[in-house]
Amino acid sequence: MEKQTNNPLHGITLKAILEHLVDLYGWESLSHVVDINCFKSDPSISSSLKFLRKTPWAREKVEALYVHSLKH
């Protein structure tokens, strides 16, 4: 089995990623950075997780933002 020591997403749940980004940006700023309705209209962790799990392009944007946020 290949080790993923250089993968910052390894072992991190989508919920933890989302909570980190909400703590860092807040829902309003997050909705400007990643333009998806679940961040704009009555946002919640639960509804956002449901959407992100079904929408690969949105999940990729959120994961990329998370990785970017770790570098700063």
C-alpha positions in Angstrom: 0.0 0.0 0.0 1.3 3.4 -1.0 1.9 6.0 1.8 0.4 9.4 1.3 2.6 11.5 3.5 2.7 14.3 1.0 -1.1 14.4 0.6 -2.6 17.1 2.9 -6.1 15.6 2.4 -5.1 12.2 3.6 -7.0 11.2 6.7 -9.0 14.5 6.8 -12.8 14.2 6.5 -14.8 16.5 4.3 -16.6 17.7 7.5 -13.3 18.7 9.1 -12.3 20.5 5.9 -15.6 22.4 5.7 -15.5 23.3 9.5 -11.9 24.6 9.0 -13.0 26.8 6.1 -16.1 28.1 7.8 -14.0 29.0 10.9 -11.4 30.7 8.7 -13.6 32.5 6.2 -17.2 32.5 7.6 -20.1 31.5 5.4 -20.4 34.8 3.5 -16.8 35.1 2.5 -16.7 31.4 1.7 -19.6 31.8 -0.7 -17.6 34.5 -2.5 -14.5 32.3 -2.8 -16.5 29.2 -3.8 -19.6 30.3 -5.6 -22.2 27.6 -4.7 -25.7 28.2 -3.4 -25.4 25.9 -0.3 -22.9 28.5 1.1 -25.2 31.4 0.3 -28.7 30.4 1.1 -29.3 29.3 4.7 -25.9 27.6 4.9 -25.2 24.7 7.3 -22.5 22.1 7.6 -25.1 19.3 7.1 -26.6 20.7 3.9 -23.2 21.6 2.5 -21.8 18.1 3.1 -24.8 16.6 1.3 -24.2 18.8 -1.7 -20.4 18.4 -1.8 -20.7 14.6 -1.6 -22.9 14.6 -4.7 -21.0 17.3 -6.7 -17.4 16.4 -7.5 -16.5 19.8 -9.1 -17.6 21.7 -6.0 -15.8 19.3 -3.7 -12.6 19.7 -5.7 -12.9 23.5 -5.3 -13.4 23.2 -1.5 -10.5 20.8 -1.2 -8.2 23.0 -3.2 -9.2 26.0 -1.0 -8.4 23.9 2.1 -5.0 23.0 0.8 -4.3 26.6 -0.1 -5.4 27.8 3.3 -2.8 25.4 4.9 0.0 27.2 3.1 -0.9 30.6 4.5 
